[in-house]
Amino acid sequence: MEYQIYLSQPQQNGNEMAFVEKAFDTNFLTLFGENVKEFEQKLSNYLEMDTCLATASGTAALHLGLRKLGVGEGDYVFAQSFTFAASVNPILYLGAIPVFIDSEERTWNMSYEALEKAFGWAQKEGKMPKAVIVVDLYGQPAEYENIIPLCKKYNVPILEDAAEALGSTYHDHKCGTFGEIAAFSFNSNKIITTGGGGAVVSKDKEAIKKMRYWAMQAREPLPYYEHKEYGYQYRMSNILAGIGCAQVPSIDEYANRRREINRLYQNGLAECPLSFMPIPKGTNPNCWLTVVKLNNKEHVLPLIEELEKYSIEARMAWKPMHLQPVYKEYSFFKVDKKEVSKELFEHGLCLPSASVMTNEEQELVIDVIKKFFDKDC
Ligand SMILES: *Cc1c(COP(=O)(O)O)cnc(C)c1O
């Protein structure tokens, strides 16, 4: 489907081709080359980390991270239910068993109260997880001040899915620094892009080294092909890393533009029967997507259709994993009767939030929504 105004499109700053041409000039078109090294350096510097590993996708980054945290056949992994399937599919790649955790109203991310319940169950049943996948959904940091102590108490590491949260901060620390290991995505709809790619980050340099080895088919440093473990072809191409080298310096600018778009929606739609994803004290989300909760869930699809008439793309919020046919057999923990993630899915609407969207385009989106509610309510 083609639109005039997209949910989330890439933005270019004009420096991309110079790096890509360098890859061609040096004839390093695939895995090895200066762009990959430079991209990893620039991203590490931005995150104030020592090193990172550029990968072929965010999903690959999550897969490597989970395996590094020791997840294998038959192990349990706790995971946020309200997310994109890519957050949790690597659990199945490794033959492990997901246990889904509901969200909380405060952040829309993992509820530490539901997590605590799940830990209690796991302890009783002898099903302690090897890892907890916490997501910074729509760029909103999860409530780490509660989640981290809880995971420490049970001695279970966090894999932070920060795919959507590049540039977000939580109590002045950047997202991607809260988990033992964290993953980013540079797919074309994220804050910056490489046209497809990801990165895995960790303070543990040895962990990065190990994941780098797996990501290159677990080749031993020998003159012939020797493999003691199985690996993957998960490295980022040198051409795509060139796009990333150009994009990293624009992270804050692009995130700030999305924050501004969020503020304009908050002002423009203040009178409409909907509420915004909350922004808790001490957090500075990148506002990757502005997501609203419509008071009446029956309005979600008609409003999407109305926007479509104006060639504007809007989408429902992520459908929680515990409601997905492929994952329905797995356990799910919530605080009480209410399923917060289900409610967010049913009432949620993602609005066009690309940093390239113009003010005029956004005004059109706001107008169409306001008119929809005028005649409908
Ligand atoms: C985009 C995304 C991913 C996966 O990233 P890819 O680069 O597309 O593999 C994982 N988790 C979340 C929450 C995402 O939005």
Residues whose N, C-alpha, C, O or C-beta is under 5 A from the ligand:
A	BS01	LIG	S57 G58 T59 F84 A86 S87 D161 A163 E164 S185 F186 N187 G197 G198
